[in-house]
């Protein structure tokens, strides 16, 4: 996995502002719920999988973040079909 691929994924998932922030947990405040969801999807995308299963990828998200995740998912599908 190249640094370039990681940087492209961070940029495409709009995670630049939190790329050096702890994810957080019950005792430590970290990134937002939407950022956590996009981070978990991005971690999988970095390896360029042939299959990506998303179980309720928009649950608990605000409408903008849910829209963006679905938009990005469709963009990935189009890129995979073209390549």
DAVENBEL-V237797 format. One record per backbone hydrogen bond with DSSP energy under -0.5 kcal/mol. NH is the residue of the N-H (numbers start at 1). CO is the residue of the C=O. Records with the same first field share a line. If there is no record, write none. Layout:
NH = CO  CO
This chain:
6 = 2
7 = 3
8 = 4
9 = 5
10 = 6
11 = 7
12 = 8
13 = 9
14 = 11
15 = 10
18 = 15
19 = 16
21 = 18
25 = 28
31 = 22  23
36 = 32
37 = 33
38 = 34
39 = 35
40 = 36
41 = 37
42 = 38
43 = 39
44 = 40
45 = 41
46 = 42
47 = 44
48 = 45
49 = 44
54 = 52
55 = 53
56 = 54
59 = 56
61 = 58
66 = 62
67 = 63
68 = 64
69 = 65
70 = 66
71 = 67
72 = 68
73 = 69
74 = 70
75 = 71
76 = 72
77 = 73
78 = 74
79 = 75
80 = 76
81 = 77
82 = 78
83 = 79
